[in-house]
Amino acid sequence: MLDLIIRNGEVVTPQGVGRWSVGIDGERIAYVGIDDPSIAAGRTIDARGKIVVPGGIEPHAHLDIFDLTNPDSGKSTLGPEEDTRGMAFGGTTTHLDFCFVEPSMEMTRAVEERIARWKSNSFVDYSFHIGLLGALPLRVFDQIGELIKQGFPSFKVFTTDVLPPHPKRPRLRLDFGRIQLAMEKVAKNDGIMVVHAEDDDLVQFNYERFAHEGRTEGANLHLVHTKLSECLAFERVIRLARDAGSAVYFVHTSALEGVEAVVEARGHGLPVYCETLHHYALFSAEDYKKPRGFCYHTYPSLKYPEDQRALWQGLISDGVSTTATDEFPTTLEHKLLGTRIDNVTGGNLGAEARMGIIYTEGVVKRGMTLQRFAEVTSTNAARILGLYPRKGVIAPGSDADLVVLDPAIKKTLTREDFHVSDYSPWEGWRVEGWPLITILRGKVIVDHGQLLGRLGDGQLIPRKIDPVILRRPAS
């Protein structure tokens, strides 16, 4: 007898979409196929009229991290205890956070401390990208291979410091010599580079110029973190990666030029991938002028309608592989602390809304297929970042991470629809379709608005990337 069976839903698999049953035995999927009434289970979920998709994977979150945009405030983001509750309600069953390594740190110790912080404190499964910050000693790069063997195959670098210098801000930018070294080590050991790509010369000059001209209002952020900056950095990183033989995953792609650079690289057979944020796809620089407009900001900036169109085209076709949030959960007061171009709080509060928003705006409004929806919210992140086939797919043997989404839910989102902070940037947004049931490794953790999961349900998941992903554009 199975532990759980889902019947009568439209099940989304890589092979197609059909009215199939999904049988769960323990933590794994045991059966996917035409319903057999003779199969018994401890619990049956009737998903008639609903859509069953793989549990969402959030590839870009910053929980319990010091806010460098307002370093004098001494504030940090909310932790996994708060934010992964929202992920569970929103249909996200796995998230990837960051373990940042500064020059004064030992890489292995930093990872151990981050793991300890998450243990027994997450409602959903998790892993970490390793972030390489500043002028790291060269010996640190020799540890990359060992960390990949331990299940951490993704390494993040910044090509810019993002913000102007401040006594309490550590340097984020890695020089291109160190980036090349990291790429060589990562490529040799079957890892992937995760890159925040902006041109530092342009960004820092723009801060200086705008301060000189007295144009420091936060509404000018898109004129500091420009489309040209993204274009130059993407092209330079791709050229470096091609020389090093490294795969690259660009985070928070915001501009048409970034999408074009990735599409061109993939056309040349290079293993280059990018994510975008649903904030970038649905808000523009004009939104900065609204009373709470900085709620929609992260770094780099919001851009223009032409960029939004390019991002959606990439999501619906091939150029953009995943959706993320750059999750940076804070209170509303914290989010609105800064009002200048050099101190608007970065990051977004959007992981809980991600699945429902992408379904509404992608599937309902723009004709995205259900298979593509599953790819950009789960499967592609699992494949690119080393969780597949354990995660990201409805298939026998995979973890039973599933979401039952109800397309009949039509409502305008209010504060009461969210479970993390005292605000959401998605308040007032109209949706058609919303997660109803979330299942993590066979356990129903959210059911019709009731939280059944608990802290500690989430586990650290070791990752290993399929070499195919690292040799050619495969997702």
PLY file of the C-alpha trace (Angstrom):
ply
format ascii 1.0
element vertex 475
property float x
property float y
property float z
element edge 474
property int vertex1
property int vertex2
end_header
0.00 0.00 0.00
1.23 3.50 -0.83
1.40 6.29 1.72
-0.22 8.89 -0.50
-1.80 9.02 -3.93
-2.88 12.07 -5.92
-5.68 11.32 -8.39
-7.44 13.14 -11.23
-5.05 16.09 -11.53
-3.35 17.44 -14.66
0.15 16.16 -13.92
3.09 18.00 -15.52
6.04 15.80 -16.45
8.91 16.09 -18.97
7.03 13.58 -21.16
3.88 15.65 -21.29
0.81 16.69 -19.33
-1.95 14.21 -18.59
-4.66 13.25 -16.17
-2.53 10.78 -14.29
-2.09 9.53 -10.77
1.01 10.10 -8.66
1.73 7.49 -6.01
4.09 8.22 -3.12
5.89 5.68 -0.98
7.74 7.26 1.93
9.73 10.24 0.66
9.85 9.21 -3.00
7.53 9.06 -5.97
6.71 5.42 -6.65
4.30 5.67 -9.55
3.19 8.10 -12.25
0.62 6.96 -14.78
-2.96 6.13 -15.65
-5.05 5.77 -12.54
-5.52 2.27 -11.18
-8.46 2.24 -8.74
-7.13 -0.92 -7.13
-4.09 0.90 -5.76
-4.66 1.71 -2.10
-3.02 4.46 -0.09
-3.05 5.82 3.42
-4.34 9.11 2.06
-5.85 10.10 -1.28
-5.86 13.65 -2.63
-8.48 14.32 -5.28
-6.87 16.91 -7.58
-9.73 17.09 -10.06
-9.61 20.46 -11.81
-6.16 21.15 -10.37
-2.63 21.12 -11.80
0.16 19.05 -10.23
3.68 20.39 -10.77
7.11 19.73 -9.26
7.84 21.58 -6.05
9.30 24.98 -6.79
13.03 25.60 -6.51
14.16 29.07 -5.47
17.73 29.38 -6.77
18.65 32.73 -5.20
17.91 33.67 -1.58
19.69 35.78 1.05
18.30 34.84 4.46
19.87 35.97 7.74
22.47 38.16 6.04
23.78 41.58 7.08
22.33 44.43 5.01
25.29 46.11 3.32
23.08 48.73 1.66
22.43 50.34 5.06
25.43 49.17 7.12
25.00 51.84 9.82
21.57 50.43 10.69
23.08 47.14 11.89
20.18 45.22 10.42
20.06 41.76 8.86
17.43 40.01 6.78
14.92 37.63 8.29
16.10 34.07 8.77
14.98 30.70 7.42
12.52 30.35 10.29
10.42 33.18 8.86
11.06 33.09 5.13
10.83 29.36 4.44
7.36 29.39 5.99
6.34 31.62 3.11
8.12 29.39 0.62
6.09 26.43 1.86
2.81 28.30 1.44
3.89 29.45 -2.02
4.82 26.01 -3.34
8.61 26.26 -3.08
10.08 23.08 -1.60
13.82 23.74 -2.04
15.89 26.92 -1.91
19.52 27.84 -2.46
21.02 30.44 -0.17
24.62 31.70 0.01
27.67 31.12 2.13
29.96 34.11 1.57
33.71 33.85 2.10
35.72 37.00 2.80
39.53 37.24 2.70
39.84 36.80 6.48
37.75 33.59 6.51
38.49 29.92 6.03
36.14 28.54 3.40
35.37 25.23 5.14
34.66 26.97 8.45
32.32 29.45 6.80
30.36 26.58 5.23
30.13 24.72 8.54
28.73 27.80 10.27
26.13 28.37 7.56
25.03 24.74 7.71
24.69 24.94 11.48
22.53 28.07 11.18
20.03 26.27 8.92
19.90 22.92 10.71
16.43 22.33 12.19
15.42 25.88 11.18
13.90 25.46 7.72
10.45 24.36 6.60
11.81 23.33 3.17
14.97 21.71 1.79
18.03 23.82 1.10
21.60 24.12 -0.13
24.15 26.91 -0.50
26.13 28.61 -3.24
29.64 29.51 -2.10
30.25 33.25 -2.53
33.82 34.44 -3.16
34.31 38.04 -2.03
37.10 40.53 -2.49
40.86 40.01 -2.71
40.86 36.40 -1.53
44.26 34.78 -0.93
45.12 32.50 -3.85
45.34 29.46 -1.56
41.58 29.74 -0.93
40.88 28.75 -4.53
42.56 25.39 -3.93
39.64 24.45 -1.67
37.09 24.69 -4.48
37.50 21.09 -5.61
36.95 19.71 -2.12
33.78 21.73 -1.60
32.40 20.50 -4.92
33.01 16.93 -3.74
31.11 17.77 -0.55
28.04 18.73 -2.60
28.48 22.48 -3.14
29.23 22.82 -6.88
28.19 26.47 -7.48
30.45 29.45 -6.76
29.25 33.05 -6.89
31.34 36.07 -7.81
30.59 39.77 -8.24
32.14 41.80 -11.05
31.21 44.99 -9.18
31.05 46.20 -5.60
27.42 47.17 -6.38
27.51 50.18 -4.02
30.05 52.94 -3.29
32.80 52.33 -0.70
31.78 52.50 2.96
33.86 51.71 6.08
31.42 48.98 7.08
31.03 47.45 3.60
33.37 44.60 2.68
34.52 44.54 -0.92
32.32 42.29 -3.04
34.09 42.51 -6.38
36.50 39.81 -7.48
39.09 41.02 -9.97
38.97 39.26 -13.34
42.25 37.47 -12.65
40.71 35.77 -9.63
37.49 35.14 -11.53
39.51 33.39 -14.23
41.29 31.30 -11.58
37.96 30.37 -9.99
36.58 29.40 -13.40
39.55 27.13 -14.06
39.18 25.39 -10.68
35.40 25.09 -11.04
35.59 23.73 -14.59
38.20 21.15 -13.60
35.98 19.80 -10.80
32.56 19.88 -12.53
31.19 22.98 -10.90
29.50 26.12 -12.22
30.13 29.84 -11.83
27.26 31.97 -10.51
27.83 35.58 -11.55
26.47 38.99 -10.59
27.59 40.81 -13.73
27.80 44.60 -13.90
30.68 46.76 -15.09
32.27 48.19 -11.95
33.93 51.14 -13.68
30.62 52.35 -15.04
28.68 51.75 -11.83
31.19 53.50 -9.57
31.63 56.40 -11.99
27.86 56.85 -12.17
27.66 57.06 -8.37
30.40 59.71 -8.40
28.87 61.65 -11.26
25.34 61.66 -9.89
26.57 62.75 -6.46
28.51 65.57 -8.11
25.41 66.64 -10.04
23.13 66.41 -7.01
20.95 63.70 -8.56
21.02 61.24 -5.67
17.30 60.41 -5.53
16.66 56.68 -5.52
14.41 57.01 -8.56
17.62 57.42 -10.58
18.89 53.90 -9.79
18.35 52.69 -13.34
20.65 55.47 -14.56
23.43 54.22 -12.26
22.99 50.48 -12.76
22.53 50.73 -16.50
21.72 48.45 -19.40
25.17 49.12 -20.85
26.80 48.03 -17.61
25.02 44.69 -17.80
25.87 44.29 -21.47
29.62 44.88 -21.01
29.90 42.63 -17.98
27.95 39.73 -19.52
30.09 39.81 -22.67
33.35 39.95 -20.72
32.37 37.10 -18.39
31.25 34.92 -21.31
34.56 35.48 -23.11
36.50 34.59 -19.97
34.37 31.49 -19.35
34.85 30.29 -22.92
38.63 30.52 -22.45
38.50 28.70 -19.09
36.01 26.06 -20.27
33.61 27.00 -17.50
29.83 26.93 -17.33
28.17 30.16 -16.16
24.85 30.94 -14.50
24.04 34.67 -14.52
21.87 35.78 -11.62
19.10 38.42 -11.74
19.32 39.26 -15.45
17.51 42.58 -15.79
18.07 43.87 -19.33
17.44 42.95 -22.93
21.20 43.15 -23.51
21.85 40.46 -20.90
19.32 38.14 -22.52
20.84 38.76 -25.95
24.34 37.97 -24.70
23.17 34.68 -23.20
21.20 33.69 -26.31
24.21 34.42 -28.51
26.52 32.39 -26.28
24.11 29.46 -26.25
23.91 29.70 -30.03
27.66 29.09 -30.08
27.18 25.96 -27.98
28.45 27.45 -24.72
27.03 26.27 -21.37
25.67 29.66 -20.38
22.44 30.11 -18.41
20.59 32.96 -16.75
17.80 33.64 -14.32
15.52 36.61 -14.05
13.26 37.82 -11.27
9.52 38.14 -11.62
10.06 41.66 -10.21
12.14 42.59 -13.26
9.61 41.06 -15.61
6.66 42.93 -14.12
7.94 46.21 -12.66
9.91 48.96 -14.42
11.99 51.98 -13.43
8.83 54.08 -13.49
7.65 52.17 -10.42
10.43 53.74 -8.34
8.34 56.93 -8.36
5.43 55.31 -6.51
4.99 55.93 -2.75
6.37 52.46 -1.92
8.30 52.07 -5.15
11.56 50.94 -3.53
9.73 47.78 -2.40
10.31 46.54 -5.95
14.04 47.27 -6.07
17.03 45.00 -6.09
20.52 45.38 -7.53
20.93 45.79 -10.47
18.02 48.16 -11.02
14.63 47.82 -12.60
14.80 48.73 -16.28
12.32 49.52 -19.12
9.32 47.96 -20.90
11.57 46.70 -23.73
13.57 44.76 -21.15
10.44 43.28 -19.62
9.37 42.04 -23.07
12.79 40.46 -23.64
12.69 38.71 -20.27
9.25 37.24 -20.95
10.31 36.14 -24.41
13.30 34.40 -22.87
11.18 32.72 -20.22
8.59 31.49 -22.69
11.12 30.28 -25.28
14.70 29.47 -24.30
16.94 32.42 -23.45
16.08 32.65 -19.75
16.27 29.35 -17.90
14.91 30.07 -14.43
12.89 32.44 -12.28
14.28 33.57 -8.94
13.68 36.35 -6.43
17.02 37.51 -4.99
15.07 36.90 -1.78
16.06 39.46 0.85
13.27 39.39 3.42
12.90 42.40 5.70
10.21 44.40 7.42
8.61 47.23 5.47
10.42 49.78 7.64
13.76 48.14 6.85
13.01 47.89 3.14
12.19 51.61 2.95
15.14 52.82 5.08
17.11 54.16 2.12
15.94 56.77 -0.35
19.17 57.61 -2.19
20.90 55.84 -5.07
23.60 54.68 -2.64
21.41 53.24 0.12
18.09 51.87 -1.20
17.72 48.45 0.39
18.44 45.72 -2.12
16.81 42.35 -2.56
13.17 41.36 -2.81
10.45 39.69 -0.80
8.92 37.44 -3.41
9.60 33.73 -2.95
6.13 33.06 -1.57
4.47 34.71 -4.57
6.80 33.37 -7.27
4.88 30.25 -8.37
1.48 31.94 -8.41
2.72 35.07 -10.16
4.61 33.16 -12.88
1.58 30.93 -13.48
-0.73 33.96 -13.79
1.56 36.13 -15.89
3.21 33.34 -17.86
0.63 30.62 -18.43
-2.65 32.54 -18.19
-1.66 35.85 -19.78
1.19 34.99 -22.15
0.55 31.43 -23.28
3.46 29.73 -21.53
3.00 25.96 -21.64
2.62 24.05 -18.40
5.80 22.13 -19.17
7.71 25.37 -19.62
6.17 26.68 -16.39
7.54 23.64 -14.56
10.93 24.16 -16.21
11.38 27.83 -15.26
10.07 27.41 -11.70
11.72 24.08 -10.84
13.24 21.69 -13.38
15.86 23.95 -14.95
17.17 25.16 -11.61
17.42 21.53 -10.47
19.35 20.55 -13.60
21.69 23.55 -13.80
22.54 23.61 -10.09
22.85 19.88 -9.43
19.61 18.81 -7.76
18.22 16.79 -10.68
16.72 14.17 -10.86
16.22 14.03 -7.12
14.43 17.38 -7.33
12.59 19.29 -10.01
10.67 16.52 -11.73
7.63 14.30 -11.21
9.09 10.88 -11.94
9.48 7.52 -10.17
12.44 7.62 -7.82
12.48 11.39 -7.43
11.72 13.09 -4.14
7.98 13.52 -3.69
8.13 17.33 -3.83
4.84 18.36 -5.38
2.51 21.31 -5.62
-1.20 21.14 -6.31
-2.10 24.43 -7.97
-5.70 25.54 -8.33
-6.28 27.50 -11.56
-9.79 28.40 -10.39
-8.49 30.68 -7.65
-8.95 34.23 -8.89
-8.27 37.01 -6.44
-6.47 40.24 -5.71
-3.64 39.54 -3.28
-3.79 41.21 0.12
-1.44 41.33 3.08
-3.34 38.38 4.60
-2.25 36.13 1.72
1.39 36.23 2.87
3.20 34.66 5.80
6.68 36.18 6.14
6.78 39.89 6.98
4.48 42.85 7.57
4.23 43.60 3.85
4.54 42.09 0.39
5.42 43.93 -2.83
2.69 41.83 -4.46
-0.19 43.27 -2.41
-2.85 44.43 -4.85
-1.73 42.12 -7.68
-4.48 40.17 -9.45
-3.79 36.44 -9.81
-5.51 33.56 -11.57
-4.17 30.34 -10.07
-2.49 29.80 -6.72
-0.77 26.93 -4.83
-3.21 24.96 -2.71
-1.22 21.99 -1.40
2.55 21.70 -0.94
4.22 18.34 -0.41
7.85 17.98 0.73
9.40 14.53 0.35
6.01 12.89 0.74
4.81 15.01 3.65
1.96 17.46 3.15
3.37 20.65 4.68
0.64 23.07 3.53
-2.95 22.07 2.87
-5.62 24.60 1.84
-4.05 27.44 3.81
-3.06 25.37 6.84
0.61 24.96 7.75
1.21 21.31 8.63
4.97 21.30 8.27
7.40 22.29 10.98
10.85 23.70 11.38
13.31 20.90 10.81
11.36 19.34 7.94
13.87 20.95 5.60
17.13 19.10 5.00
20.50 20.01 3.50
20.60 18.46 0.02
24.02 17.64 -1.49
24.30 18.55 -5.16
26.16 17.15 -8.16
25.83 18.66 -11.63
25.38 16.45 -14.68
28.46 16.99 -16.91
26.12 17.51 -19.88
24.95 20.76 -18.27
28.55 21.90 -18.00
29.59 21.13 -21.57
26.75 22.55 -23.65
23.52 24.59 -23.20
21.24 21.81 -21.95
18.44 23.62 -20.07
0 1
1 2
2 3
3 4
4 5
5 6
6 7
7 8
8 9
9 10
10 11
11 12
12 13
13 14
14 15
15 16
16 17
17 18
18 19
19 20
20 21
21 22
22 23
23 24
24 25
25 26
26 27
27 28
28 29
29 30
30 31
31 32
32 33
33 34
34 35
35 36
36 37
37 38
38 39
39 40
40 41
41 42
42 43
43 44
44 45
45 46
46 47
47 48
48 49
49 50
50 51
51 52
52 53
53 54
54 55
55 56
56 57
57 58
58 59
59 60
60 61
61 62
62 63
63 64
64 65
65 66
66 67
67 68
68 69
69 70
70 71
71 72
72 73
73 74
74 75
75 76
76 77
77 78
78 79
79 80
80 81
81 82
82 83
83 84
84 85
85 86
86 87
87 88
88 89
89 90
90 91
91 92
92 93
93 94
94 95
95 96
96 97
97 98
98 99
99 100
100 101
101 102
102 103
103 104
104 105
105 106
106 107
107 108
108 109
109 110
110 111
111 112
112 113
113 114
114 115
115 116
116 117
117 118
118 119
119 120
120 121
121 122
122 123
123 124
124 125
125 126
126 127
127 128
128 129
129 130
130 131
131 132
132 133
133 134
134 135
135 136
136 137
137 138
138 139
139 140
140 141
141 142
142 143
143 144
144 145
145 146
146 147
147 148
148 149
149 150
150 151
151 152
152 153
153 154
154 155
155 156
156 157
157 158
158 159
159 160
160 161
161 162
162 163
163 164
164 165
165 166
166 167
167 168
168 169
169 170
170 171
171 172
172 173
173 174
174 175
175 176
176 177
177 178
178 179
179 180
180 181
181 182
182 183
183 184
184 185
185 186
186 187
187 188
188 189
189 190
190 191
191 192
192 193
193 194
194 195
195 196
196 197
197 198
198 199
199 200
200 201
201 202
202 203
203 204
204 205
205 206
206 207
207 208
208 209
209 210
210 211
211 212
212 213
213 214
214 215
215 216
216 217
217 218
218 219
219 220
220 221
221 222
222 223
223 224
224 225
225 226
226 227
227 228
228 229
229 230
230 231
231 232
232 233
233 234
234 235
235 236
236 237
237 238
238 239
239 240
240 241
241 242
242 243
243 244
244 245
245 246
246 247
247 248
248 249
249 250
250 251
251 252
252 253
253 254
254 255
255 256
256 257
257 258
258 259
259 260
260 261
261 262
262 263
263 264
264 265
265 266
266 267
267 268
268 269
269 270
270 271
271 272
272 273
273 274
274 275
275 276
276 277
277 278
278 279
279 280
280 281
281 282
282 283
283 284
284 285
285 286
286 287
287 288
288 289
289 290
290 291
291 292
292 293
293 294
294 295
295 296
296 297
297 298
298 299
299 300
300 301
301 302
302 303
303 304
304 305
305 306
306 307
307 308
308 309
309 310
310 311
311 312
312 313
313 314
314 315
315 316
316 317
317 318
318 319
319 320
320 321
321 322
322 323
323 324
324 325
325 326
326 327
327 328
328 329
329 330
330 331
331 332
332 333
333 334
334 335
335 336
336 337
337 338
338 339
339 340
340 341
341 342
342 343
343 344
344 345
345 346
346 347
347 348
348 349
349 350
350 351
351 352
352 353
353 354
354 355
355 356
356 357
357 358
358 359
359 360
360 361
361 362
362 363
363 364
364 365
365 366
366 367
367 368
368 369
369 370
370 371
371 372
372 373
373 374
374 375
375 376
376 377
377 378
378 379
379 380
380 381
381 382
382 383
383 384
384 385
385 386
386 387
387 388
388 389
389 390
390 391
391 392
392 393
393 394
394 395
395 396
396 397
397 398
398 399
399 400
400 401
401 402
402 403
403 404
404 405
405 406
406 407
407 408
408 409
409 410
410 411
411 412
412 413
413 414
414 415
415 416
416 417
417 418
418 419
419 420
420 421
421 422
422 423
423 424
424 425
425 426
426 427
427 428
428 429
429 430
430 431
431 432
432 433
433 434
434 435
435 436
436 437
437 438
438 439
439 440
440 441
441 442
442 443
443 444
444 445
445 446
446 447
447 448
448 449
449 450
450 451
451 452
452 453
453 454
454 455
455 456
456 457
457 458
458 459
459 460
460 461
461 462
462 463
463 464
464 465
465 466
466 467
467 468
468 469
469 470
470 471
471 472
472 473
473 474
